[in-house]
């Protein structure tokens, strides 16, 4: 029984590490969905939670933030902003761009 519990705990820890660690995507109005189910007209990405699957993102309803009117850029790619606490923000290391 102890071995099973240890394996279960390690599985959860590895899943969180694979997806960036942090708080599970279980807060009010947050849900883990496929990337395609969190398109700008369906929801906003958020950094406030993580999902067990690398193929899913933590998504909040569109009413939680203003309309996305900018992108976030790194040196080599362009991304959608995060909706964190009602504000659209770029993740650390990225800057606002169009």
Secondary structure, 3 states (H helix, E strand, C coil): CHHHHHHHHHHHHHHHHHCCCCCECCCCCEEEEEHHHHCCCCCEECCCCECCCCCEEEEECHHHCCCCCCEEECCCCEEECEEECCEEECCCCCEEEC
